[in-house]
Amino acid sequence: MNANVPPEVPLDTELQQALAAHQAGQYAEAEALYLAILQAQPYHAIANHNLGLLAGQLGQPAAGLPYLHKALSVNPDEGQFWLSYANGLLQAERPDEALEIVETAIGRGLDNAASQALRQQARDAIALAALSPTQEEAAPIVALYQSGEFAQMEDASRTLLLQYPQAPWVWSVLGTALQAQGKDAFAVLKRTVELAPHDAQAHGNLGNAWQTAGKLDEAMASYLRALEIDPDFPEAHNNLGSVLRVLDRPEEAQDSFRKAIALRPDYAKARFNLGNVLKDAKQYAQAVEEYRAASLLLPDDAEIQNSLGSALRMDKAYDEAIDCFAQAVALKPDYADAHFNLGTTMLAAQRDAEAVVALGKAVENEPDNHELHFYLGNALRNTTQPEKAMASFRQALALKEDFISAEINLCSMLQIHGALEDAIASAYRARKIGPKHPTGHTSLLFCLSHSDELDAAALFAEHRKFGEEFEPALRPHWPEHGNTRDPQRRLRVGFVSGDFNEHVVANFVVPVISKLAESAQLSLYGYYNNSRFDSATERLKQYLVHWNDIVEMSDQEAFARIREDEIDILIDLSGHTAFNRLMLFAMKPAPIQASWIGYPGSTGLQAMDYYIADRYFTPPDIVGPYMTEKLALLPACLPFLPSALSPAIEQAPALSNGYLTFGSFNRLSKLNRGVVRRWAKLLHALPTAKMLLGAMHKQSDHDTLAQWFAEDGIPLERLSFHQRTHLGNYLALHQQIDVCLDTYPYTGGTTTMHALWMGVPTLTLAGDTVASRAGACILEHVGLGSFVATDDDDFVNKGKFLSNNIVQLAALRATMRQRLEESAIGQPALIAEGFEQALRAMWQRWCDGLPAQTFEIERLAGGAPDAMK
C-alpha cells in the first residue's frame, strides 16, 4: 500500500473520470469532480480519500485531513485509509496524532512494511520536534530564504544552532544557506543526515551537494537512500535521473524522470530533463512534446524555450525553432547560447540575411567567442560579403589559432576569390592544425588541383597521402560483404552527396538518375550530406526513393545505415570537395564503391574501386597511372541539358568588329597567374583582339586581374569585366564573344558547354591530370579536337589560326547546338544506359570474385567531324 497514490479499485463512471484526471495531473478538474461526487454522496469513502490526497499533493495537507478522516470513518476496514490519514497528519506536522493512528492500525492487524515505516517516521518526527525550534523561532530564517538573503540566513541559522544543536531542520537550512553562497556544505549536510537518518529530504539535499561537486556515485547513493525512505519523492527521482544521464545511462535516466512526472505531472523541471535525455537519444519528436509541456508550466523560462528550439531544429522544424530561440532571447536578452542558436538555425533555414543580424548581435554580446565569429563568417559568405566573411574567419582564428573549421573556411574563401597561393598556405595550416582531420587534407587537395606548380605525379602523390593517412586504421575493420552474388539480380545502388540541391553536380546527375530510376533492374538510394533543401532536392527525392539524410550522422551511424540497406554499389559524388563523406567510403560499407562527377581526380583511397568517366576525360594511358581507382568509361561521363533561358545564337561579333573577342566565365579560383600569362601571350600575338571576363564577384577581383594583365603588357582598354549575374544575362554575354579561352590546370566544364550551346567554341589546353582534361573532353565529344592545345605555343598558334579564319569560325557557330545534341553529352538516356551497363559489369566481376579493372562501355558509333582541322 502507498500513502500518496489513489488506489485502483472498481469505480462508478463519475469517480473513474475524477481518478483519470487526478492521475493525469489535472488537479483542478479532479478536485471539481470529487466535490461533485461528494455533493451527491457526502459519505463516498473513495472520493473523500482521494480528495484528501489531492490536498496533500497541492501542498495543503491540513486542508485534506477532514476528507481523509471521513474516509476512514466510513470504511475503517480499508487499510490504505489508515495509512493515508496517518501520512496526512505527518505532513501537517501533527506527529503525535499520526503515531496514535498508525499504532491503532497495527493493533487492528495492519502490520506491514508500510505501517512500520510510518510508525518510525512518526516517532522520529516526535523526537525531532522536541529538539527543534518553534514555528515562531524558525520564521525569520524562512523569511531570509524567501528574500534570498543567504549570508544573513547563515548567521541566523548558526545562532539558532546554539539553542538547538540537535535540530536537523536547523542544520538543513544552514546547509541550504551555505550552498546558495557557493560554500562547502558537506559537513553540515552530513550532520543533518546523522541526526535524521530517516529523513528523505536530508538525504536528497546531501545528494544535491554531491552532484554539484561532481561526486556522482555518492550523489546517486544519497538519492537512492532518499527513495528507499520515501519512494514517492519526486525531486529525488528527478535528481537521480540527472545523475544517470551524466553517467550515460539514458534508459535508467528516462525511467527516473518519468517516475518524477507520474508523481507530480506539473513538475516542469522533470519534464525539461526528460526532454533533454530524449533529445540526447535523437528522439526529437518526443523531446519536443516534453519541452512543450514544461514550457506551458513555465512560459517565461528562457532555457526551456532554447532547448525546445534545439529539439525542433534537430527535427528540421526550422521556422518553429527560430520562433523559440527568438522567444528565449526576448526573455533573456544576454542569453548568448540562444543568440547563437538563433543565428545558426537561420543559416540552416537559408535565412542568411537574418542570420547575419542575429549573429552580429551575438558577437556584440560575446566579442571573444570564436565560434560566433565563425558562424557570422558563414552567414556573411552566404550573403556575398566575402571581405567581411574572411575578416570574421580571421577574427575567429585570432581568438583560437587552432580553430581548424575557421581555417578551412578561410581557405575556401581565398580560393574562390582567386587568391590561390594564400589559399594553399591556409590549407597547409589547416592540415598542420589537424593532421587527423580529413577536411584539412581535402581542402589542400582541392586547392592543389588548381595549381600549376605540381605535375600529375606530384599531385597524385599528395592524393595518395590522404589514403595513407586515414585508411590503415580502418582497413582491418572492413566488413565481410554478404551480398548475394547473383549477376542478374536487381542491384541496390546508393549515391552519396552533399550537392543534392541547386548545385552544378545536381544539374548533371538529375538527367542520368531520372533515367536510371526507370530501370526495373536498379533500386536507387540517396544519402544526402547537407542541411540545405530546395527544388532540386525535391526532384532528386522523387528518383532516389530510398532517401536518407546523413548530415547529422556520424560516419559510424551512416556506415550502419548503408549496411542495413544492403547496398551493392555505393557511388561518391563529391570527391575532395565540400560536404564529402570520404571517411565513410574508407570504411568500405559496400562491396563495390565508385566516384563519379564531383571531383576531377583520384580520391586516393584503396576502398574506392572505380572512377566513372569517359575515354576523353580520363584516357587510361594518360590518367590511369595517377589514380588509385580503376576506370569505368562510359559513352560520356556527364550530360548537358540547355537552359530554357538560352537566347538565340547571333552572328559572330568578329564579322562586324574585324577582330576576335575572347572570353572567360570560369570561376576566379581557376584564374591563376599562369593562366593570365598564357592569355596575355595570345593577346600579344593578336594586337587587335580583346577579352571579356565575366563571373567577377567584386571590384577587387577586377583590379587584381587587370594588374596581372598589365604586368604582362596588356592594357586595361583591351579588357572588359562583368559581374556575376543571373543565367539569362550570363548566356546573352556570349553574343559578344567569338572564342572562349580556357583555364589551366583546372579547365572549365559547365562554362565550356554553355559556351558551345551559345555557338562559342573554347580554346583549351590539355594536360596529364583529370582536372586539366574537362575542356578537351567536351570538345572531343563534339568533334572540335582541333581546339585542344598541347602546350603554350600550340595554344597561341591555334588562336592565331582562328584569327586568320574568321569566316570559317563564324560558320562553325551555327552548328554548335546540333553538335551538342547529337553527341553523347547531349543524350542523357544514352549515358544512363551506359551507366547501368557499367554497374552490371562491376557487379559481374565482384560476383566472379575478381578485382576491379579498367573497362569501357561501347561508345556511340561515328561522331561529328572536326570542322577546323
Residue pairs with C-beta under 8 A, 6 or more apart in sequence:
1 79
1 80
1 83
1 112
1 114
2 80
2 114
2 231
2 232
3 80
3 83
3 84
3 86
3 87
3 114
3 118
3 232
4 53
4 56
4 57
4 87
4 232
4 263
5 53
5 232
6 19
6 22
6 23
6 46
6 49
6 50
6 53
7 46
7 80
8 19
9 46
11 19
11 46
14 33
14 36
14 37
15 33
15 37
15 44
15 46
15 47
17 33
18 30
18 33
18 34
18 37
18 47
18 50
19 30
19 50
21 27
21 29
21 30
21 33
22 30
22 34
22 50
22 54
24 265
25 264
25 265
25 266
26 265
27 54
27 57
27 58
27 266
30 50
30 54
31 51
31 54
34 47
34 50
34 51
34 54
35 51
37 44
37 47
38 44
38 47
38 48
38 51
41 47
43 70
43 74
44 74
45 70
45 71
45 74
45 75
45 78
45 81
46 71
48 67
48 68
48 70
48 71
48 74
49 67
49 68
49 71
49 80
49 81
49 84
51 64
51 67
52 64
52 65
52 66
52 67
52 68
52 71
52 84
52 85
52 88
53 64
53 68
53 84
54 64
55 61
55 63
55 64
55 67
56 64
56 87
56 88
56 91
57 264
61 88
61 91
61 92
62 92
64 88
65 85
65 88
65 89
65 92
68 81
68 84
68 85
68 88
69 85
71 78
71 81
71 84
71 85
72 78
72 81
72 82
72 85
75 81
76 82
76 108
79 105
79 110
82 101
82 102
82 104
82 105
82 108
82 110
82 115
83 102
83 105
83 110
83 114
83 115
83 118
85 101
86 98
86 99
86 101
86 102
86 105
86 118
86 122
87 98
87 118
89 95
89 97
89 98
89 101
90 98
90 118
90 121
90 122
90 125
93 125
93 129
95 122
95 123
95 125
95 126
95 129
96 122
96 126
98 118
98 121
98 122
98 125
99 119
99 122
99 123
99 126
102 115
102 118
102 119
102 122
103 119
105 115
106 115
106 116
106 119
117 229
120 198
121 198
124 196
124 198
124 199
128 167
128 168
128 169
128 195
128 196
131 164
131 166
131 167
131 168
132 138
132 164
132 167
132 168
132 169
132 170
133 160
133 163
133 164
133 167
133 169
133 170
137 160
137 163
138 160
138 169
140 156
141 153
141 156
141 157
141 160
141 170
141 173
144 150
144 152
144 153
144 156
145 153
145 173
145 176
145 177
148 180
150 177
150 180
150 181
151 177
151 181
153 173
153 176
153 177
153 180
154 174
154 177
154 178
154 181
157 170
157 173
157 174
157 177
158 174
160 167
160 170
161 167
161 170
161 171
161 174
164 170
166 195
167 195
168 192
168 195
168 196
168 199
168 202
171 188
171 189
171 191
171 192
171 195
172 189
172 192
172 201
172 202
172 205
174 185
174 188
175 185
175 188
175 189
175 192
175 205
175 209
176 185
176 205
178 184
178 185
178 188
179 185
179 208
179 209
179 212
185 209
186 206
186 209
186 213
189 202
189 205
189 206
189 209
190 206
192 199
192 202
192 205
192 206
193 199
193 202
193 203
193 206
196 202
198 229
199 229
200 226
200 227
200 229
200 230
200 233
200 236
201 226
201 233
203 222
203 223
203 225
203 226
203 229
203 236
204 222
204 223
204 226
204 233
204 235
204 236
204 239
206 222
207 218
207 219
207 220
207 221
207 222
207 223
207 226
207 236
207 239
207 240
208 219
208 239
210 216
210 218
210 219
210 222
211 219
211 239
211 242
211 243
216 243
216 246
216 247
219 239
219 243
220 240
220 243
220 244
220 247
223 236
223 239
223 240
223 243
224 240
226 233
226 236
227 233
227 236
227 237
227 240
230 236
232 263
233 263
234 259
234 260
234 261
234 263
234 264
234 267
234 270
235 260
237 256
237 257
237 259
237 260
237 263
237 270
238 256
238 257
238 260
238 267
238 269
238 270
238 273
240 256
241 252
241 253
241 254
241 255
241 256
241 257
241 260
241 270
241 273
241 274
241 277
242 253
242 273
244 250
244 252
244 253
244 256
245 253
245 273
245 276
245 277
245 280
250 277
250 280
250 281
253 273
253 277
254 274
254 277
254 278
257 270
257 271
257 273
257 274
257 277
258 274
260 267
260 270
261 267
261 270
261 271
261 274
264 270
266 297
268 293
268 294
268 297
268 298
268 301
268 304
269 294
271 290
271 291
271 293
271 294
271 297
272 290
272 291
272 294
272 303
272 304
272 307
274 290
275 287
275 288
275 289
275 290
275 291
275 294
275 307
275 308
275 311
276 287
276 307
278 284
278 286
278 287
278 290
278 311
279 287
279 307
279 310
279 311
279 314
282 314
284 311
284 312
284 314
284 315
285 315
287 311
288 308
288 311
288 312
288 315
288 317
291 304
291 307
291 308
291 311
292 308
294 301
294 304
295 301
295 304
295 305
295 308
298 304
300 331
301 331
302 327
302 328
302 329
302 331
302 332
302 335
302 338
303 328
305 324
305 325
305 327
305 328
305 331
305 338
306 324
306 325
306 328
306 335
306 337
306 338
306 341
308 324
309 320
309 321
309 322
309 323
309 324
309 325
309 328
309 338
309 341
309 342
309 345
310 321
310 341
312 318
312 320
312 321
312 324
313 321
313 341
313 345
313 348
314 552
318 345
318 348
318 349
319 349
321 341
321 345
322 342
322 345
322 346
322 349
322 351
325 338
325 339
325 341
325 342
325 345
326 342
328 335
328 338
328 341
328 342
329 335
329 338
329 339
329 342
332 338
334 365
336 362
336 365
336 366
336 369
336 372
339 358
339 359
339 361
339 362
339 365
339 366
339 372
340 359
340 362
340 369
340 371
340 372
340 375
342 358
342 362
343 355
343 358
343 359
343 362
343 372
343 375
343 376
343 379
344 355
344 359
344 375
346 352
346 354
346 355
346 358
346 379
347 355
347 375
347 378
347 379
347 382
348 531
348 532
350 382
350 532
350 534
352 379
352 382
352 383
353 383
355 375
355 379
355 382
356 376
356 379
356 380
356 383
356 385
359 372
359 375
359 376
359 379
360 376
362 369
362 372
362 376
363 369
363 372
363 373
363 376
366 372
368 399
369 399
370 395
370 396
370 397
370 399
370 400
370 403
370 406
371 396
373 392
373 393
373 395
373 396
373 399
373 406
374 392
374 393
374 396
374 403
374 405
374 406
374 409
376 392
377 389
377 390
377 391
377 392
377 393
377 396
377 406
377 409
378 389
378 409
380 386
380 388
380 389
380 392
381 389
381 409
381 413
384 697
386 413
386 416
386 417
386 697
386 698
387 698
387 700
389 413
390 410
390 413
390 414
393 406
393 407
393 409
393 410
393 413
394 410
396 403
396 406
397 403
397 406
397 407
397 410
400 406
402 433
402 434
403 433
404 430
404 433
404 434
404 437
404 439
404 440
405 439
407 426
407 429
407 430
407 433
407 440
408 427
408 430
408 439
408 440
408 443
410 426
411 423
411 426
411 427
411 430
411 443
411 447
412 423
412 443
412 578
414 420
414 422
414 423
414 426
415 423
415 446
415 447
415 450
415 669
416 667
416 668
416 669
416 697
417 668
417 669
417 697
417 698
417 701
418 668
418 669
418 671
418 672
418 701
418 704
418 705
420 447
420 450
420 451
420 669
420 672
423 447
423 669
424 444
424 447
424 448
424 451
427 440
427 443
427 444
427 447
427 448
428 444
430 437
430 439
430 440
430 443
430 444
431 437
431 440
431 441
431 443
431 444
433 440
434 440
435 469
436 469
438 466
438 470
438 582
438 583
441 465
441 466
441 469
441 470
441 576
442 466
442 576
442 577
442 580
442 582
444 462
445 462
445 463
445 466
445 576
445 601
445 604
446 576
446 577
446 599
448 454
448 459
448 462
449 459
449 576
449 600
449 601
449 745
449 746
449 769
449 771
450 669
450 670
450 672
450 745
450 746
450 771
451 672
451 745
452 672
452 674
452 744
452 745
454 462
455 768
456 623
456 626
456 767
456 768
456 769
457 626
459 601
459 626
459 769
460 602
460 625
460 626
460 627
463 576
463 601
463 602
463 603
463 604
463 628
464 602
464 604
464 628
465 604
466 576
466 582
466 603
466 604
466 605
467 586
467 603
467 604
467 605
467 606
467 628
468 604
470 583
470 586
471 586
471 605
471 606
471 607
474 586
474 587
474 588
474 607
475 588
475 606
475 607
477 587
478 587
478 588
478 607
479 563
479 588
479 589
481 590
481 591
483 566
483 568
483 591
485 846
485 847
486 847
487 840
487 843
487 844
487 847
487 848
490 520
490 521
490 522
490 523
491 521
491 522
491 523
491 568
491 569
491 839
491 840
491 843
492 523
492 525
492 565
492 566
492 567
492 568
492 569
493 516
493 522
493 523
493 524
493 525
493 567
493 568
493 569
493 570
493 571
493 839
494 524
494 525
494 526
494 527
494 562
494 565
494 567
494 569
494 570
494 571
494 590
495 509
495 513
495 524
495 525
495 526
495 527
495 544
495 571
495 573
496 527
496 529
496 550
496 570
496 571
496 572
496 573
496 574
496 581
496 584
496 585
497 505
497 506
497 509
497 526
497 527
497 528
497 529
497 572
497 573
497 574
497 579
497 598
498 528
498 529
498 530
498 551
498 574
498 578
498 579
498 580
498 581
499 505
499 506
499 530
499 573
499 574
499 577
499 579
499 598
500 506
500 526
500 528
500 530
500 536
500 537
500 540
500 544
501 530
501 532
501 533
501 534
501 536
501 537
502 534
502 535
502 536
503 536
504 749
504 750
505 573
505 574
505 597
505 598
506 536
506 540
507 536
507 641
507 750
508 597
508 638
508 639
509 540
509 573
509 597
510 536
510 539
510 540
510 543
511 639
511 641
511 828
511 831
511 832
512 638
512 639
512 828
512 831
512 832
512 835
513 524
513 540
513 543
513 544
513 832
514 543
514 828
515 828
515 829
515 831
515 832
515 833
516 522
516 524
516 543
516 832
516 835
516 836
517 524
517 542
517 543
517 544
517 545
519 836
521 836
521 840
522 836
522 839
523 546
524 543
524 544
524 545
524 546
525 544
525 546
525 547
525 548
525 565
525 567
526 540
526 541
526 544
526 546
526 547
526 548
527 548
527 550
527 558
527 561
527 562
527 581
528 537
528 547
528 548
528 549
528 550
528 551
529 550
529 551
529 574
529 579
529 580
529 581
530 551
530 579
531 551
541 547
546 565
548 561
548 565
550 557
550 558
550 561
550 581
551 579
553 561
555 581
555 583
555 584
555 587
558 581
558 584
558 589
559 584
559 587
559 589
562 570
562 584
562 589
562 590
563 589
567 589
567 590
568 590
568 591
568 592
568 843
569 590
569 591
569 592
569 593
569 594
569 839
569 842
569 843
570 585
570 589
570 590
570 592
570 593
570 594
571 593
571 594
571 595
571 596
571 612
572 580
572 581
572 582
572 585
572 593
572 594
572 595
572 596
572 598
572 603
572 608
573 595
573 596
573 597
573 598
574 580
574 581
574 582
574 598
574 599
575 582
575 595
575 598
575 599
575 600
575 601
575 603
576 582
576 599
576 601
576 603
577 598
577 599
580 598
580 599
582 603
582 605
585 593
585 603
585 605
585 607
585 608
586 605
586 607
587 607
588 607
591 846
592 609
592 610
592 842
592 843
592 846
592 852
593 607
593 608
593 609
593 610
594 608
594 609
594 610
594 611
594 612
594 629
594 632
594 842
595 603
595 608
595 610
595 611
595 612
595 629
596 611
596 612
596 613
596 637
597 612
597 637
597 638
600 746
600 769
600 770
600 771
600 773
600 774
601 769
601 770
601 771
602 611
602 626
602 627
602 628
602 629
602 770
603 611
603 628
603 629
604 628
605 628
606 628
608 628
608 629
609 629
609 630
609 842
609 852
610 629
610 630
610 631
610 632
610 842
610 852
611 618
611 627
611 629
611 630
611 631
611 632
612 632
612 634
612 637
612 835
612 838
613 631
613 632
613 633
613 634
613 637
613 770
614 633
614 634
614 635
614 636
614 637
614 777
614 781
614 824
614 859
615 633
615 856
615 859
616 773
616 776
616 777
616 780
616 781
617 637
617 770
617 773
617 774
617 777
618 624
618 627
618 631
618 633
618 637
618 770
618 773
619 773
620 631
620 633
620 854
622 768
622 773
623 631
623 768
623 769
623 770
623 773
624 631
624 854
626 768
626 769
626 770
629 852
630 852
630 853
630 854
630 855
631 854
631 855
632 838
632 841
632 842
632 854
632 855
632 857
633 854
633 855
633 856
633 857
634 831
634 834
634 835
634 838
634 857
635 824
635 830
635 831
635 834
635 857
635 858
635 859
635 860
636 781
636 823
636 824
636 825
636 827
636 830
636 831
636 834
637 777
637 831
638 749
638 825
638 831
639 825
639 826
639 827
639 828
639 831
640 753
640 757
640 820
640 825
640 826
641 828
642 757
642 817
642 820
643 727
643 728
643 731
645 727
645 728
645 731
646 731
646 757
646 758
647 728
647 731
647 732
647 735
647 758
649 735
649 758
649 759
649 813
649 814
649 816
649 817
650 735
650 759
651 810
651 813
652 738
652 759
652 806
652 809
652 810
652 813
653 661
653 735
653 736
653 737
653 738
654 660
654 661
654 738
654 806
654 809
654 810
655 806
655 807
655 810
658 688
659 686
659 688
659 689
659 690
659 803
660 686
660 688
660 689
660 690
660 738
660 739
660 799
660 802
660 803
660 806
661 689
661 690
661 691
661 692
661 736
661 737
661 738
661 739
662 679
662 682
662 683
662 689
662 690
662 691
662 692
662 737
662 738
662 739
662 740
662 741
662 763
662 799
663 691
663 692
663 693
663 694
663 733
663 734
663 736
663 737
663 739
663 740
663 741
663 755
663 760
664 671
664 679
664 691
664 692
664 693
664 694
664 695
664 740
664 741
664 742
664 743
664 751
665 694
665 695
665 730
665 733
665 740
665 748
665 751
665 754
665 755
666 695
666 742
666 743
666 748
666 751
667 695
668 695
668 696
668 697
668 701
669 746
670 743
670 746
670 747
670 748
671 705
671 743
672 743
673 708
674 744
675 743
675 744
676 705
676 708
676 709
676 712
677 708
677 712
678 744
678 765
678 792
678 795
679 691
679 709
679 741
680 709
680 712
680 713
680 714
681 712
681 792
681 795
681 796
682 689
682 741
682 795
682 796
682 799
682 800
683 689
683 691
683 714
683 718
684 713
684 714
685 796
685 799
685 800
686 799
686 800
686 803
689 718
689 803
690 718
690 719
690 720
691 718
691 719
691 720
691 741
692 719
692 720
692 722
692 733
692 736
692 737
693 705
693 719
693 720
693 721
693 722
694 721
694 722
694 723
694 724
694 725
694 730
694 733
695 722
695 724
696 702
696 721
696 722
696 723
696 724
697 723
697 724
701 721
702 721
705 719
705 721
706 716
706 719
706 721
709 715
709 716
709 718
709 719
710 716
722 733
724 730
725 733
730 754
731 754
731 757
731 758
734 754
734 755
734 758
734 759
734 760
735 758
737 755
737 760
738 760
738 802
738 806
738 809
738 810
739 760
739 761
739 762
739 763
739 799
739 802
739 809
740 748
740 751
740 752
740 755
740 760
740 761
740 762
740 763
741 762
741 763
741 799
742 748
742 752
742 762
742 763
742 764
742 765
742 775
744 764
744 765
744 767
744 772
745 767
745 769
745 771
745 772
746 771
746 772
747 764
747 765
747 766
747 771
747 772
747 773
747 774
747 775
747 776
748 762
748 764
748 774
748 775
749 774
749 775
749 778
751 762
752 762
752 764
752 774
752 775
752 778
752 779
753 778
753 820
753 825
755 761
755 762
756 762
756 778
756 782
756 816
756 817
756 819
756 820
757 816
757 817
757 820
758 816
759 813
759 814
759 816
759 817
760 813
760 816
761 779
761 784
761 787
761 809
761 812
761 816
762 775
762 778
762 779
762 787
763 787
763 789
763 795
763 798
763 799
763 802
764 775
764 776
764 779
764 787
764 788
764 789
765 772
765 775
765 788
765 789
765 790
765 791
765 792
765 794
765 795
766 772
766 773
766 775
766 776
766 788
766 789
766 790
767 773
775 788
776 785
776 788
778 825
779 785
779 787
779 788
780 788
781 823
781 824
781 825
781 863
782 816
782 819
782 820
782 823
782 825
782 864
783 819
783 823
783 863
783 864
783 865
783 866
783 867
784 819
784 866
784 867
784 868
785 866
785 869
786 798
786 866
786 867
786 868
786 869
787 798
787 868
789 795
789 797
789 798
801 868
802 809
802 868
805 868
808 867
808 868
809 868
812 867
812 868
815 867
819 864
820 826
822 864
823 860
823 863
823 864
824 830
824 831
824 859
824 860
830 860
834 857
837 857
838 855
838 857
841 855
841 857
842 852
845 851
845 852
845 853
